[in-house]
């Protein structure tokens, strides 16, 4: 399962509304190679599911990830911060053995 915090949900709903996206759009969460720790997170809106996608719904938000990314994202929570110490989405990933200082990449 992939989870989403209340604050992240509010931001996702706002971004969808600002982009005039319909209800058929969902949040695609993924992992790609790169970043200073080896793996980076990827977020985007999408409306086309792929054959091996894993589909979750948490807190009223549909989250979709490919099977390979799910191996790295299992039990991860998408969070959002708008405080003075940084603004934006970040991942609370129990599978990460280390992450970089900026929080944009991780290793397992």
N, C-alpha and C positions, 0 to 999 in steps of 0.2 A: 504494500500500500504506500502511496505517496500522499502526504498531508499538506494542508494549507492553513496558515494562521488567519485569525480574523482580520488583522491589519493588511496582510497580503491579499486576502479576498477583496477587501474594500478597494485596494489599488487596482486589482485586475478588473473589477467591475467598472471602475472609473475609466481605465484605459480602453476597455471595449466600447464604452459609451462614447468617449471622445473620438474614437476611430470609426464610429457608426457601424460597428460589427453586429451582425444578427446573432440570435441565440444558437445557431448551428456552429458557431465558432467556439473552439475550446482552447485551453492552454496546453501547448506542447512543451514538454520538459525533456531535455536530453543532456547527454554527456558527449563531449568531443575531445579529441586529443589536442593538447596544447596548454599554454599557460605555464607559469613558472614552477608548478608542482606536477605537471604531467597531464592532468585532465581538467577540463573546464566545463562549466554548466552552460546550457543554452536554453533560452526561453523564447517562445514565439506564439502567436495566435495562428491557428490552422483550422480548416474545415473539411479536410480529407483524411480519413483514417486509413492506415496502411494495414496489410494482412497480419503482421505480427505485432501490432500495437497492443500495449497493455492499457486498459482504460479504468480509471478510478474516478470516484466522485467523493469529495470531502468538502464539508462546509458550504455545500451548494455550488461548488465549482467543479467542472469536468476537467480532469487532468489526464493527459495521454502521453505515453512514452513508448519508444521502441523497446524491444525485448533486451537488446544488448545494454542500453542505458539503464534499464530497470535493475539489472544486476548490481549496478553501482548506487542506485537511488532508493532501494528498498528501505522503507521506514524513515525516509527523509521528510523533513517539513520545510516547505517554502515559507519564508518569513519576509517581512518588509519593515524597514526602519526609515524614519524621517527625522532622526535626531541630529544633533550637532556632530556626532562622531561618524557620520556617514549616512548617506541616503541611498535607498534602493533595495532591491530584492537580494536576499541572501539565503543560503541553504544550511539548515541544521542537519548534517549528514552523519549518522552514527557509524557509517562504513568507512569514513575518511580516516586514514591513519595520521595524516598531516595536511595542513592547508597553508597557502601562502599568506603573507601579511595583509594583502588587499582582500582576501576572501573570495577571489574570483576563480581560483583553481585549487585542486586537491590531489591527493594520492591515496591509494588503498594498499 
